[in-house]
Amino acid sequence: MMEELQKRLGVTDYVQGLQTPGQTASEVRLRHLRLTLALLTRSNSLKRWVFKQLGEMFYQLMSAVLD
């Protein structure tokens, strides 16, 4: 049941960086570091997008108030 759920969600042990049979600790660590870097990159992209949207909304609000 748990394996089927992991497959459907795409969150397998491999994706999580957990050690699976036949892997060295170094391979697991490298995969975990890559995943962390990817998540940080996405997080930073999301932050930039949110602040851009907020800036545009603030500009529109100030333009409406000052007109």
C-alpha positions in Angstrom: 0.0 0.0 0.0 2.7 2.5 1.0 4.8 1.7 -2.1 1.8 2.3 -4.4 1.0 5.6 -2.7 4.7 6.7 -3.1 4.6 5.7 -6.7 1.4 7.7 -7.4 2.7 10.8 -5.6 6.1 10.5 -7.1 7.7 10.6 -3.7 9.7 7.3 -3.7 12.5 6.5 -1.4 14.9 7.4 -4.2 13.4 10.9 -4.6 13.5 11.4 -0.8 17.2 10.6 -0.8 16.7 7.5 1.3 19.2 4.7 0.8 18.0 1.9 -1.3 19.7 -1.5 -1.8 22.9 -1.3 -3.9 23.7 2.4 -3.2 26.5 3.8 -1.3 26.1 6.5 1.4 27.9 9.0 -1.0 25.3 8.4 -3.7 22.5 9.0 -1.3 24.1 12.1 0.1 24.7 13.5 -3.4 21.1 12.9 -4.4 19.9 14.5 -1.3 22.0 17.6 -1.9 20.7 17.8 -5.5 17.2 17.7 -4.3 17.9 20.3 -1.7 19.4 22.6 -4.3 16.5 22.1 -6.7 14.0 22.9 -3.9 15.9 26.1 -2.9 16.0 27.2 -6.5 12.2 26.7 -6.9 11.6 28.5 -3.6 13.7 31.5 -4.7 11.9 31.6 -8.0 8.6 31.6 -6.2 9.7 34.4 -3.8 10.8 36.6 -6.8 7.5 36.0 -8.5 5.5 36.8 -5.3 7.4 40.0 -4.7 7.1 41.1 -8.3 3.3 40.6 -8.1 3.1 42.5 -4.8 5.2 45.3 -6.3 2.9 45.6 -9.3 -0.2 45.5 -7.1 1.2 48.3 -4.8 2.1 50.4 -7.9 -1.5 50.0 -9.2 -2.9 50.9 -5.8 -0.7 54.0 -5.4 -1.5 55.1 -9.0 -5.3 54.8 -8.3 -4.9 56.7 -5.0 -2.8 59.5 -6.5 -5.0 60.1 -9.5 
